[in-house]
Amino acid sequence: MYSKVPPAELEAILLTHPSVQDAAVIGIPDEMSGELPMAFIVKQPGAIITSEMVTRFVAGEVQEFKG
């Protein structure tokens, strides 16, 4: 799903999360899809955020964005 979304678009989505201060997305090799995105996130000071929270947030936003 995310492999078809350009890294810059994923970064823009991540930056709309209130707990994310900065984000960078790169592609990593994947045998099945060729490449998958990997995000590096700087959280806002004092923010509590997990990878699961980020994944759910991005999934919801990508569906709206691409839907």
N, C-alpha and C positions, 0 to 999 in steps of 0.2 A: 504494500500500500504506500508506504512512505518513500519507496525507491523511485517513484515517479514524480515526486515533489522536489523541485530544485532546492538545494541547500539554502539559498538566500530567502526563499519563501518560508522554509521551516524556521530560520533564524527570526524572521519578522513575526511569525506566530509566537515563538518562544518569548520574544521581547514584550509581548502584550500581557504575559502572566505577571501579576503584581509581585511575586516573589523572585522574579528573575531580573537581575541588574544588567547582565550581558550574556550573550550566547554566540557560539560559533558552531557551525555544522560542517562536517567533512564526510566524504564517502570512504567506506571501508570495503575491501573485497568480500564478496559473498558468492559461494559456488552456485547457489540456486538462482539468484536474481542478477548476479554480476556485481552489484554494489548496493550497499545499504548505508543509510545516514547514521552518523554518530554525532551526538551533540555534546558540547562542553559548555557548562553553565556556571556563571558567577551569580550566586544568590544575593538578594538584598541583605544588608546587615540585619542580623537578628531573625531573618526569615527561616522558617522550617519548611523544607520541601524535600520530597523523596523522588526517586526515579519513577516510581509508580504514579505519583501525582502528575509528573511531567508528561508521562506517556498518555494518561487519560485525557489530560488537557489538550495535547497536540492532536490526539485522535478525534476529539470532538470538533476542534477547529478545522482540521483538514477536511472532514466530512462536509462542513459548512462551506469551506473555501472551494472545494472541487465539486460539490453536489449541485 
